[in-house]
Amino acid sequence: MADHGLKGKVALVAGGAKNLGGLISRDLAQQGVKAVALHYNSAESEAAANETVAAVRAAGAEAVALAGDLTSAAAMERLFADTVAAVGRPDIAINTVGKVLKKPMAETTEADYDEMSAVNAKAAFFFLKEAGRTVNDNGKVLTLVTSLLGAYTPFYASYAGTKAPVEHFTRAASKEFGERGISVNAIGPGPMDTPFFYPAEGADAVAYHKTAAALSGFSKTGLTDIEDIIPFIRLLVSDGWWMTGQTILVNGGYTTK
């Protein structure tokens, strides 16, 4: 019987320096993983990455921060190779990388689309590819998407539209990797109380989002708090392994499919 606990495991968290990704890295260490390789995108996130590394080590796990723009297949291959070299083959691979754009389709440029596609779809595809090549048997793979995949709404075509392919990537990967006991899932949080949310939204939109979920009145902010996502991630990368190939919207009743 495979061991689906977290103790002694090695984890890779892409975008694992701050906000939800940083909390995931810290929580994994607190749950007893052996090591966390946490990725950050650029020099702007380096200080946060170093703080998260210190927190992971303080919780008793090994930690390494790895920098890079993950919008090329070569960069993703390098991230996994560097992870193996630094802390060993991962048992858990979590991709939190993403970019939000709220803009009418009529105003969306080709450059906008190409960037959104590279960050949200291409990077996710090659993350799953390298996870399938690198993660140990009976491993767990998880991608963060968005609850807008269950929404009927304007202005997010290039965001939700470039996250949507990850649903099929997840299904395909779960089928292809299943013979090795690897589970593959995606989680779609609702609008989260992080610095990524507010610049994309006007005051009226923020007010709407803070009241839109069925459970908004029980949230600290009315939005999805990053702490609310952690239990689901913890489950899916451990004892929740029997669920695979799924996209799960975790949003307090903000949207549903």
QUIQUISUL-V811039 format. One record per run of one state. SS is the DSSP state (H for helix, E for strand, - for the rest). FROM is the first residue (numbers start at 1). TO is the last residue. If there is no record, write none. Layout:
ss=SS from=FROM to=TO
ss=SS from=FROM to=TO
This chain:
ss=- from=1 to=9
ss=E from=10 to=14
ss=- from=15 to=18
ss=H from=19 to=30
ss=- from=31 to=34
ss=E from=35 to=40
ss=- from=41 to=42
ss=H from=43 to=58
ss=- from=59 to=61
ss=E from=62 to=67
ss=- from=68 to=72
ss=H from=73 to=87
ss=- from=88 to=91
ss=E from=92 to=95
ss=- from=96 to=104
ss=H from=105 to=107
ss=- from=108 to=109
ss=H from=110 to=134
ss=- from=135 to=139
ss=E from=140 to=144
ss=- from=145 to=146
ss=H from=147 to=150
ss=- from=151 to=156
ss=H from=157 to=180
ss=- from=181 to=182
ss=E from=183 to=189
ss=- from=190 to=191
ss=E from=192 to=192
ss=- from=193 to=194
ss=H from=195 to=198
ss=- from=199 to=202
ss=H from=203 to=212
ss=- from=213 to=215
ss=H from=216 to=218
ss=- from=219 to=223
ss=E from=224 to=224
ss=- from=225 to=225
ss=H from=226 to=236
ss=- from=237 to=238
ss=H from=239 to=242
ss=- from=243 to=246
ss=E from=247 to=250
ss=- from=251 to=257
